Amino acid sequence: MDIIDELRAITARFDQDGVDYALCGGLAMAVYAMPRATLDIDLLIQFDSLARAQLAVEPLGFWVGTALMSFHGGKIRMTRLRKVDPQTHEELVLDLLLTTDATADAWTGRREVEWEGRRLKVVSPEGLILLKSFRRSGTDEDDIAYLRSIIDED
């Protein structure tokens, strides 16, 4: 499976079905010229869109892989969907992060960018810093430093 083709299909379905979203995670970093290897797609959505989002991607082969999960004292809430290629058995994970009081600024600060000839909704650099500040892995720290550098350029 090609992760970019999958992202394109998912966001097209969300646009078609009226599910507002914002790309976050590793693919959002690539939008801001910091590509890195990632094996999943992370999208921030509002809680009241969760059922519609799950239904929107079902025809694409995604199924709910986990119940609703909470991390960092409930600041991060998400559900994980999975898709398995029937030929290769390759798995793709789609993480739907739900807006919370702690992530509200990432949601309200999202922006639209031109990507692959279409508009893509993505979390702003400031919003990505906020989301990455909860986990603060080594990769997250590197991403935060990069994001701060591009904010300082503006």
PyRosetta script that sets phi, psi and omega in degrees:
from pyrosetta import init, pose_from_sequence

init()
pose = pose_from_sequence("MDIIDELRAITARFDQDGVDYALCGGLAMAVYAMPRATLDIDLLIQFDSLARAQLAVEPLGFWVGTALMSFHGGKIRMTRLRKVDPQTHEELVLDLLLTTDATADAWTGRREVEWEGRRLKVVSPEGLILLKSFRRSGTDEDDIAYLRSIIDED")
pose.set_psi(1, 140.0)
pose.set_omega(1, 176.8)
pose.set_phi(2, -95.6)
pose.set_psi(2, 118.2)
pose.set_omega(2, -174.1)
pose.set_phi(3, -63.0)
pose.set_psi(3, -32.6)
pose.set_omega(3, 179.3)
pose.set_phi(4, -70.9)
pose.set_psi(4, -42.8)
pose.set_omega(4, 175.7)
pose.set_phi(5, -60.5)
pose.set_psi(5, -40.4)
pose.set_omega(5, 179.3)
pose.set_phi(6, -65.7)
pose.set_psi(6, -42.8)
pose.set_omega(6, 177.4)
pose.set_phi(7, -60.7)
pose.set_psi(7, -44.3)
pose.set_omega(7, 179.0)
pose.set_phi(8, -58.5)
pose.set_psi(8, -45.1)
pose.set_omega(8, -179.2)
pose.set_phi(9, -66.8)
pose.set_psi(9, -42.1)
pose.set_omega(9, -179.6)
pose.set_phi(10, -63.5)
pose.set_psi(10, -49.5)
pose.set_omega(10, -176.8)
pose.set_phi(11, -67.8)
pose.set_psi(11, -32.4)
pose.set_omega(11, 175.3)
pose.set_phi(12, -64.0)
pose.set_psi(12, -42.4)
pose.set_omega(12, 177.3)
pose.set_phi(13, -64.5)
pose.set_psi(13, -42.5)
pose.set_omega(13, 178.6)
pose.set_phi(14, -61.4)
pose.set_psi(14, -45.2)
pose.set_omega(14, 178.8)
pose.set_phi(15, -60.9)
pose.set_psi(15, -44.1)
pose.set_omega(15, -179.4)
pose.set_phi(16, -63.2)
pose.set_psi(16, -39.7)
pose.set_omega(16, -175.5)
pose.set_phi(17, -94.8)
pose.set_psi(17, 6.2)
pose.set_omega(17, 176.4)
pose.set_phi(18, 70.9)
pose.set_psi(18, 32.5)
pose.set_omega(18, 176.9)
pose.set_phi(19, -98.5)
pose.set_psi(19, 111.5)
pose.set_omega(19, 178.8)
pose.set_phi(20, -75.8)
pose.set_psi(20, 144.4)
pose.set_omega(20, -174.4)
pose.set_phi(21, -152.5)
pose.set_psi(21, 169.2)
pose.set_omega(21, 170.4)
pose.set_phi(22, -146.9)
pose.set_psi(22, 122.6)
pose.set_omega(22, 177.0)
pose.set_phi(23, -63.6)
pose.set_psi(23, 136.3)
pose.set_omega(23, 175.5)
pose.set_phi(24, -140.3)
pose.set_psi(24, -175.2)
pose.set_omega(24, 178.7)
pose.set_phi(25, 77.0)
pose.set_psi(25, -157.1)
pose.set_omega(25, -174.0)
pose.set_phi(26, -60.5)
pose.set_psi(26, -38.5)
pose.set_omega(26, 179.6)
pose.set_phi(27, -69.4)
pose.set_psi(27, -32.4)
pose.set_omega(27, 175.1)
pose.set_phi(28, -66.0)
pose.set_psi(28, -36.1)
pose.set_omega(28, 176.4)
pose.set_phi(29, -60.9)
pose.set_psi(29, -38.5)
pose.set_omega(29, 179.2)
pose.set_phi(30, -64.2)
pose.set_psi(30, -35.4)
pose.set_omega(30, 177.0)
pose.set_phi(31, -59.6)
pose.set_psi(31, -34.8)
pose.set_omega(31, -179.5)
pose.set_phi(32, -94.0)
pose.set_psi(32, 27.5)
pose.set_omega(32, 172.5)
pose.set_phi(33, 66.4)
pose.set_psi(33, 31.1)
pose.set_omega(33, 174.8)
pose.set_phi(34, -130.3)
pose.set_psi(34, 68.6)
pose.set_omega(34, -178.5)
pose.set_phi(35, -65.7)
pose.set_psi(35, 142.2)
pose.set_omega(35, 173.4)
pose.set_phi(36, -150.1)
pose.set_psi(36, 158.1)
pose.set_omega(36, -178.1)
pose.set_phi(37, -64.1)
pose.set_psi(37, 130.9)
pose.set_omega(37, 175.3)
pose.set_phi(38, -144.9)
pose.set_psi(38, 146.6)
pose.set_omega(38, -176.9)
pose.set_phi(39, -114.6)
pose.set_psi(39, 7.9)
pose.set_omega(39, -179.5)
pose.set_phi(40, -141.7)
pose.set_psi(40, 170.7)
pose.set_omega(40, 176.4)
pose.set_phi(41, -116.3)
pose.set_psi(41, 128.8)
pose.set_omega(41, -179.8)
pose.set_phi(42, -116.2)
pose.set_psi(42, 123.7)
pose.set_omega(42, 177.8)
pose.set_phi(43, -128.2)
pose.set_psi(43, 134.0)
pose.set_omega(43, 175.4)
pose.set_phi(44, -92.1)
pose.set_psi(44, 129.0)
pose.set_omega(44, 178.0)
pose.set_phi(45, -136.6)
pose.set_psi(45, 168.5)
pose.set_omega(45, 175.4)
pose.set_phi(46, -85.9)
pose.set_psi(46, 148.3)
pose.set_omega(46, -176.6)
pose.set_phi(47, -55.7)
pose.set_psi(47, -40.5)
pose.set_omega(47, -177.2)
pose.set_phi(48, -70.5)
pose.set_psi(48, -5.2)
pose.set_omega(48, 176.2)
pose.set_phi(49, -99.1)
pose.set_psi(49, -3.0)
pose.set_omega(49, -172.6)
pose.set_phi(50, -58.4)
pose.set_psi(50, -50.4)
pose.set_omega(50, -178.2)
pose.set_phi(51, -61.4)
pose.set_psi(51, -43.1)
pose.set_omega(51, 178.2)
pose.set_phi(52, -64.7)
pose.set_psi(52, -38.2)
pose.set_omega(52, 179.4)
pose.set_phi(53, -63.6)
pose.set_psi(53, -44.9)
pose.set_omega(53, 179.5)
pose.set_phi(54, -62.6)
pose.set_psi(54, -42.5)
pose.set_omega(54, 177.9)
pose.set_phi(55, -66.3)
pose.set_psi(55, -35.4)
pose.set_omega(55, -178.4)
pose.set_phi(56, -63.9)
pose.set_psi(56, -36.6)
pose.set_omega(56, -176.1)
pose.set_phi(57, -95.1)
pose.set_psi(57, -6.2)
pose.set_omega(57, 178.8)
pose.set_phi(58, -57.8)
pose.set_psi(58, -44.5)
pose.set_omega(58, 178.4)
pose.set_phi(59, -64.8)
pose.set_psi(59, -16.8)
pose.set_omega(59, 177.4)
pose.set_phi(60, -84.7)
pose.set_psi(60, -2.7)
pose.set_omega(60, 177.7)
pose.set_phi(61, 100.9)
pose.set_psi(61, 6.1)
pose.set_omega(61, 179.6)
pose.set_phi(62, -87.2)
pose.set_psi(62, 142.1)
pose.set_omega(62, 176.1)
pose.set_phi(63, -135.8)
pose.set_psi(63, 152.9)
pose.set_omega(63, -176.8)
pose.set_phi(64, -68.2)
pose.set_psi(64, 121.7)
pose.set_omega(64, -177.7)
pose.set_phi(65, -98.1)
pose.set_psi(65, -19.8)
pose.set_omega(65, -179.9)
pose.set_phi(66, -146.2)
pose.set_psi(66, 158.8)
pose.set_omega(66, 170.6)
pose.set_phi(67, -73.5)
pose.set_psi(67, 174.2)
pose.set_omega(67, 177.9)
pose.set_phi(68, -60.9)
pose.set_psi(68, 130.6)
pose.set_omega(68, -178.7)
pose.set_phi(69, -116.4)
pose.set_psi(69, 151.1)
pose.set_omega(69, 175.8)
pose.set_phi(70, -125.8)
pose.set_psi(70, 142.5)
pose.set_omega(70, 178.1)
pose.set_phi(71, -135.4)
pose.set_psi(71, 159.7)
pose.set_omega(71, 174.9)
pose.set_phi(72, 53.5)
pose.set_psi(72, 50.9)
pose.set_omega(72, 176.8)
pose.set_phi(73, 64.6)
pose.set_psi(73, 29.7)
pose.set_omega(73, 179.1)
pose.set_phi(74, 87.2)
pose.set_psi(74, 0.7)
pose.set_omega(74, 178.8)
pose.set_phi(75, -67.7)
pose.set_psi(75, -33.3)
pose.set_omega(75, 176.9)
pose.set_phi(76, -114.4)
pose.set_psi(76, 125.1)
pose.set_omega(76, 175.1)
pose.set_phi(77, -126.7)
pose.set_psi(77, 136.6)
pose.set_omega(77, -177.8)
pose.set_phi(78, -155.9)
pose.set_psi(78, 162.9)
pose.set_omega(78, 170.3)
pose.set_phi(79, -130.2)
pose.set_psi(79, 149.3)
pose.set_omega(79, -176.0)
pose.set_phi(80, -113.1)
pose.set_psi(80, 128.8)
pose.set_omega(80, 173.9)
pose.set_phi(81, -111.3)
pose.set_psi(81, 154.0)
pose.set_omega(81, -177.6)
pose.set_phi(82, -131.7)
pose.set_psi(82, 152.5)
pose.set_omega(82, 173.6)
pose.set_phi(83, -137.6)
pose.set_psi(83, 133.4)
pose.set_omega(83, 179.0)
pose.set_phi(84, -119.9)
pose.set_psi(84, 127.3)
pose.set_omega(84, 176.5)
pose.set_phi(85, -71.5)
pose.set_psi(85, 123.3)
pose.set_omega(85, -175.2)
pose.set_phi(86, -66.0)
pose.set_psi(86, -26.1)
pose.set_omega(86, 179.3)
pose.set_phi(87, -82.1)
pose.set_psi(87, -49.8)
pose.set_omega(87, -173.2)
pose.set_phi(88, -95.5)
pose.set_psi(88, -15.5)
pose.set_omega(88, -175.1)
pose.set_phi(89, 65.1)
pose.set_psi(89, 15.5)
pose.set_omega(89, 175.3)
pose.set_phi(90, -69.0)
pose.set_psi(90, 138.0)
pose.set_omega(90, -178.8)
pose.set_phi(91, -108.3)
pose.set_psi(91, 139.5)
pose.set_omega(91, 173.2)
pose.set_phi(92, -120.5)
pose.set_psi(92, 134.5)
pose.set_omega(92, -179.8)
pose.set_phi(93, -105.3)
pose.set_psi(93, 133.8)
pose.set_omega(93, 173.2)
pose.set_phi(94, -116.8)
pose.set_psi(94, 111.9)
pose.set_omega(94, 177.7)
pose.set_phi(95, -97.5)
pose.set_psi(95, 122.1)
pose.set_omega(95, 175.7)
pose.set_phi(96, -102.7)
pose.set_psi(96, 105.5)
pose.set_omega(96, 177.5)
pose.set_phi(97, -86.5)
pose.set_psi(97, 133.2)
pose.set_omega(97, -177.3)
pose.set_phi(98, -99.1)
pose.set_psi(98, 138.1)
pose.set_omega(98, 179.0)
pose.set_phi(99, -63.1)
pose.set_psi(99, 141.1)
pose.set_omega(99, 176.0)
pose.set_phi(100, -132.5)
pose.set_psi(100, 174.8)
pose.set_omega(100, 175.4)
pose.set_phi(101, -56.7)
pose.set_psi(101, -37.4)
pose.set_omega(101, -177.2)
pose.set_phi(102, -72.1)
pose.set_psi(102, -25.2)
pose.set_omega(102, -177.5)
pose.set_phi(103, -107.9)
pose.set_psi(103, 6.5)
pose.set_omega(103, -176.2)
pose.set_phi(104, -57.4)
pose.set_psi(104, -38.2)
pose.set_omega(104, -179.6)
pose.set_phi(105, -66.1)
pose.set_psi(105, -33.6)
pose.set_omega(105, 176.5)
pose.set_phi(106, -65.0)
pose.set_psi(106, -38.1)
pose.set_omega(106, 179.6)
pose.set_phi(107, -68.9)
pose.set_psi(107, -50.1)
pose.set_omega(107, -175.3)
pose.set_phi(108, -70.2)
pose.set_psi(108, -23.7)
pose.set_omega(108, -179.4)
pose.set_phi(109, -90.9)
pose.set_psi(109, 3.9)
pose.set_omega(109, -177.2)
pose.set_phi(110, -61.8)
pose.set_psi(110, 160.6)
pose.set_omega(110, -178.8)
pose.set_phi(111, -139.2)
pose.set_psi(111, 166.3)
pose.set_omega(111, 174.6)
pose.set_phi(112, -105.3)
pose.set_psi(112, 137.4)
pose.set_omega(112, 178.2)
pose.set_phi(113, -129.1)
pose.set_psi(113, 157.4)
pose.set_omega(113, 173.7)
pose.set_phi(114, -80.5)
pose.set_psi(114, 126.8)
pose.set_omega(114, -177.5)
pose.set_phi(115, -148.7)
pose.set_psi(115, 123.3)
pose.set_omega(115, 176.5)
pose.set_phi(116, 52.4)
pose.set_psi(116, 39.3)
pose.set_omega(116, 176.3)
pose.set_phi(117, 78.2)
pose.set_psi(117, 10.9)
pose.set_omega(117, 178.3)
pose.set_phi(118, -144.4)
pose.set_psi(118, 171.7)
pose.set_omega(118, 178.8)
pose.set_phi(119, -86.5)
pose.set_psi(119, 137.5)
pose.set_omega(119, 178.9)
pose.set_phi(120, -129.6)
pose.set_psi(120, 132.6)
pose.set_omega(120, 177.1)
pose.set_phi(121, -88.6)
pose.set_psi(121, 129.2)
pose.set_omega(121, -175.4)
pose.set_phi(122, -140.6)
pose.set_psi(122, 147.1)
pose.set_omega(122, 175.4)
pose.set_phi(123, -65.8)
pose.set_psi(123, 139.2)
pose.set_omega(123, 179.6)
pose.set_phi(124, -66.1)
pose.set_psi(124, 163.8)
pose.set_omega(124, 174.5)
pose.set_phi(125, -54.9)
pose.set_psi(125, -40.6)
pose.set_omega(125, 178.4)
pose.set_phi(126, -64.1)
pose.set_psi(126, -39.3)
pose.set_omega(126, 177.7)
pose.set_phi(127, -66.0)
pose.set_psi(127, -38.6)
pose.set_omega(127, 176.9)
pose.set_phi(128, -64.9)
pose.set_psi(128, -40.0)
pose.set_omega(128, 176.6)
pose.set_phi(129, -58.7)
pose.set_psi(129, -44.9)
pose.set_omega(129, 178.9)
pose.set_phi(130, -58.8)
pose.set_psi(130, -50.4)
pose.set_omega(130, -178.2)
pose.set_phi(131, -63.1)
pose.set_psi(131, -41.0)
pose.set_omega(131, -177.8)
pose.set_phi(132, -73.7)
pose.set_psi(132, -20.0)
pose.set_omega(132, -178.7)
pose.set_phi(133, -70.8)
pose.set_psi(133, -17.7)
pose.set_omega(133, 179.8)
pose.set_phi(134, -72.8)
pose.set_psi(134, -41.3)
pose.set_omega(134, -175.4)
pose.set_phi(135, -91.6)
pose.set_psi(135, -46.5)
pose.set_omega(135, 176.7)
pose.set_phi(136, 56.7)
pose.set_psi(136, 44.3)
pose.set_omega(136, 172.3)
pose.set_phi(137, -70.9)
pose.set_psi(137, 174.1)
pose.set_omega(137, 177.6)
pose.set_phi(138, -58.5)
pose.set_psi(138, -43.2)
pose.set_omega(138, 177.9)
pose.set_phi(139, -64.7)
pose.set_psi(139, -41.5)
pose.set_omega(139, 178.5)
pose.set_phi(140, -61.7)
pose.set_psi(140, -41.9)
pose.set_omega(140, 178.8)
pose.set_phi(141, -61.7)
pose.set_psi(141, -42.3)
pose.set_omega(141, 177.0)
pose.set_phi(142, -62.6)
pose.set_psi(142, -43.6)
pose.set_omega(142, 179.0)
pose.set_phi(143, -63.0)
pose.set_psi(143, -42.4)
pose.set_omega(143, 179.5)
pose.set_phi(144, -61.2)
pose.set_psi(144, -43.7)
pose.set_omega(144, 178.8)
pose.set_phi(145, -61.2)
pose.set_psi(145, -44.2)
pose.set_omega(145, 178.4)
pose.set_phi(146, -62.8)
pose.set_psi(146, -46.7)
pose.set_omega(146, -178.6)
pose.set_phi(147, -61.2)
pose.set_psi(147, -40.2)
pose.set_omega(147, 177.5)
pose.set_phi(148, -62.7)
pose.set_psi(148, -36.5)
pose.set_omega(148, -178.9)
pose.set_phi(149, -67.4)
pose.set_psi(149, -36.7)
pose.set_omega(149, 179.7)
pose.set_phi(150, -77.7)
pose.set_psi(150, -26.3)
pose.set_omega(150, 174.6)
pose.set_phi(151, -68.3)
pose.set_psi(151, -41.6)
pose.set_omega(151, -179.4)
pose.set_phi(152, -65.0)
pose.set_psi(152, -26.7)
pose.set_omega(152, 178.4)
pose.set_phi(153, -68.2)
pose.set_psi(153, -29.1)
pose.set_omega(153, -175.5)
pose.set_phi(154, -74.2)
pose.dump_pdb("model.pdb")
